[in-house]
Amino acid sequence: MKRLVYPCLFGMVFYLSGFAQETAGPTFTDSTKDTALSADEQEDEFQGSLNAFFDNEKTALDSFAWDTKKINSGHLDLSRLTDTAKIPLVDSARQKYYSAPFENVITSDFGARGWLWHYGVDIRLSRGDTVRAAFDGVVRVREYDRHGYGVVIVVRHAGGLETIYGHLSRTWLTPNQTVRAGDMIGLGGSTGHSTGSHLHFETRYLGEPFDPHCLIDFGTFTLKSDTLVLTRDNFTYLAELRKVKWHIVRKGDTLKRLARNYHTTVAMICALNHISHTTKLRIGGRLAIGSTVPSDGKLTMRQLKSRPSI
């Protein structure tokens, strides 16, 4: 499949360990680490350093929940999301472009996967394939998550948008480094919790994952629109996932019986309570229970997965 990559504004190409590596832009100073400044002063100085690298008229990048170590940083208050969010993605006049992160078949989609929720799409690739930045932005996180994403890069873009690139075999980027659409993020791999080489690609708004299909047509790997439009409906599934009930353990309770009564699984109960399936339940103790099939008329996982996207 022919890949169309829009031109980058910065970057020179050189060879490192047999691979072509594209340099990204410079880094900026993270003033939030300066404890001598007040919280407000730190925030103002940090935002100013962001603005120094991005023209405000072209890119409204902000420092919302900026953390260079935590992949999951910041949460959207769904009750306050009353307006439609519109985020311009590409504009040739302002030199804002898009590049497909990688083009191949989708092996696992956004949505329910067993009793877990898969927050992105998995794109098949081979170890060493080049993964590229989808939009201009600043690297927020470069970490190795042994039990999950493996070698992962999180990039903050305009308007509260973030993209995540997981299971990489290698990357040369560092936190606070600028990248342009089409710049090399890293090389594909199967690090972390992975059963084979693929790119785990996520899209988030103000810290919350949303279906990447709202953004990209994965049949052609082109943008569905020059402007991303998000509403509360794009995050409905989160309300269901975060519903946790508490059960007081009674005589005769077993994990299997509780899973059946609450329409969930033993594995989910164990994960929520950090116990194993052999843990002996203590009468009078509390267990967190997450129901995967609500009995109150709310949307089920299957219904949420099949909801229409923008």
N, C-alpha and C positions, 0 to 999 in steps of 0.2 A: 504493500500500500504506500502510495506516495505521501510523504509528510510535508505539509506546508508550514513553515516556521516564519513568523513575521520578524523583521529586522530588529536587532537590539541596538540600543544607543551606546552602550559601553561594552568593553570586553575585548581582550586579545587572546588569541589561541596559542597555546604552547603544549608540548607533549611531556607527560609525566608518567613514568612507569609503564610506558607503552600505550597510554590512553591519551586522547585529546582532551585537555581540560580547559574550560573557558573561565577566565577570571571574571568575578563579579565586581560590583562597585565598592567603594570604600566603606568603612564602618563609621558609626557615630558614637559619641560618648554616652554611656548609660549613667546619667547623673543621679538616678534613683538609688544608687549604691553609696552616695556621699551622705553620710549620717550627719555631717555638720550643717546641712541645709534643712530647713523645715520641710514638712510634707508638701506644702503648696509650692515652695520654691523648687523642690526637686521635680515636681510634676511640670511646672512651667518651663524649667530648663530642659527637661527631657523632651517635652513637646517642641521646644524651639530647635533642638538638635535634629528632630525628625523633619521639621519644616525646612531646615537648612539643606537637606538632601532632596526634598520633593517640593516642587512648585505648588503652592496651595491651590492655584487656579486649575491645576491639572490633576492633583492627587490629594484628596482629603484624608490623609493618614493620621490616625490618632493613637494614643498610648493606652487605650482601654485595657485594663488588666494585663499590662505588659509584664511578662515573667519569662526569663531566658532559660529556665529549668523545667517548668511545668508545661506539659503538652496541653492539659486541660486547665486553662486559665480563664476565669471569668464565666459567668452564667447570665443568660438573658432572662429577665423577669417577664414571663409570658403574659401576666396580668397587665403589664404596662405597654405591651405591644399592640397598640390600637391603630396606629397609622401604617400605611403601606411603605415599606422600605424600597427605594429605588437607587441602585448603584450602577453608575455608568462603567462599562467594562472596556470598551474600545472606542477610540476617537482618533482617527488619523491626523486631524488638524492639531491635536494636542500630543501627538506621538505616543498614544496609549494603544498597545497591541495585545494580541492573544496568541499563545502557542499551545498546541496540544501537549500535555505532559508526556504521553506516549500513546501510540496508536496500535491497538491489537484488540482481540476479542475480550469481552467481559466474562470473567470466570465466576464471579460472585457479586451479586448486586446489593444495593442499599436496602435494608429492611430486616425482617425477622429471619434469623438463621438458627433453627432449633429453638432453644430457650433463651438464646442471646440475641441482641440486636446488632446488626452489622452497620456501622456508621458511615461507610464509604462504598466505593466500588473497587473490585480487584481487576486489574488489567494484566493479561498474560504478557510476560517478557522473558528474555533469557538473561542469565547473569552477565553483567557487563554492558547491557544495553543502556543508552543514554536517556536519562529522565530530565525533562526540562521544566522550567518555571512557567506556569500558565499566564501570569500577569506580572507587571512591575510590582516590587514590594521590598520589604526588609525582613531578613531572617530573624525570627523571634526565638526559635529553639533549634538546636542541633544536639541530639541526645542518642544514647543507645538504650533502648527499652527491651531488656532481655526477655520479658514475659509477654510482650505485646508487639509494638511497632518495629522492633529491631532498630537499625540505624534509621533515624527519622529526621526530617526537616519540616519545620512549620514556618510558613511565610505569611506575614501580615500585608494585606493589600489595602486599597482605598475603601473607605466607607464601612469599615468594620468587618470586611471579608478576609478570611484566611483559607489557605490551602495546605494540606498535609500530604507528605510523600513518605510512605513507610516501606520497610523491609529492604532498604537499599543495601548494597554490598559495600559501597564506599561513597564518601562525599568530602569535598574540600571546603565547604562553606562553614562559617562561624556565626554565632549570634551577633545581631546588629549590623550585618553586612547587607548592602543593597544588591538586588538582582533585578534584571529586566526580563520581560517576556522572551522566552526562548533560551535564556541562559541555562547552562548545565546545573541541575540540582545535585546530581550524583549518578551513580551507576546502579542498575537494577540488581536485585539479589533475592535472598530468602532468609534474611536475618530475623531474629525475634521469634514470635510464635507464628510459624509459617510452615506449610507442608510442601511448598514448591515455589520456584521463582515467580514473582509477580509484583506489581506495583499496587500498594493500597493507597488510593487517592481519596481524600476527604475534602469537603467544602464546609466551612463554618461561617456563621454570622454572629458576631458578638459572643463568641465562645461556644455557640450551639451548632451541632451538625445539622445539615439539611441535605436533601436528596440531590446529588450532583447532576441528576438528569434534568433538574430545573435549569441548569446552567449550560450543559453540553449535550449535543446530540451525539451519542456514542456510536451511532451507525456511521457517521461521517467525521466525527471528532471536530465538528465546528460548533461555534456558539449558537444557541437558539435565538439570541437577541443581543444587540449591542448594550442593552441595559438589563440588569438583573432585577426582578421584581419579587419581593418576598412579603408575605402576610403571616398572620398568626396561624393560618391553616398549614403552613409548611412545618410547623413545630408541634402540631397536635399530638403526635406520637409520644413526645416527651412527657406530657402530663400523665399518660398511661404508664409509661416506664417507671416514673418516679413515685407512683402510688405504692406505699409500703404499709402493710397492716401489721399489727403486733398481736401475737398469740401468747397467752399465758399457758404454760405447759401443765397439763392435768394428768392424772393417773391413767395409764393405758395409751397415752399419745406416743406415736412413732413418727419418724420422718416420712415414711411411706404413706401413713394414714393422713397426716397433715397435708402432704402434697396432693393427695386425692381430694380432700375436703375443700382445699383452697384453689383447686384447678391450676396447680403449678407443678414443679418437678422437685425431686429430692436434691438434684444438683443445684437448682436455683436457691433453695433454702440454705444449703450448705455455703454457697458463695456469699449470700447476703449476711450470714452470721459467722463466716470464717471458721467453719467447723467441717468435719469430715462425715461421711455417711455412717461411720462406726461410732460417732460421738454419742455418749449416753446422755439422754435428756434429763434435766433436773426439774422435778415437780416444783412449780411456782416460778420457774425462770421464764424469761421473755424471749421469743423468737420473732425476728423480722420475716414477714411473708410478703413476697411480691407476686401478685396474681397475674398470670398471662392470659386468662380468659375471664374478664370482668363479668359479674352477674348482675350489674346494675343498669344494663342497657347501653353502656358506653361502647365505643369502638373496640373491636378486637384487633389483635396484631394483623390478622389476615386482611381485615377491612382497612386498617391503616396503611398496609403495604400497597393495597390496590387503589388508594386514593388518587384522584387526578393531580397531576403536577402542572406547573406553569409552563 
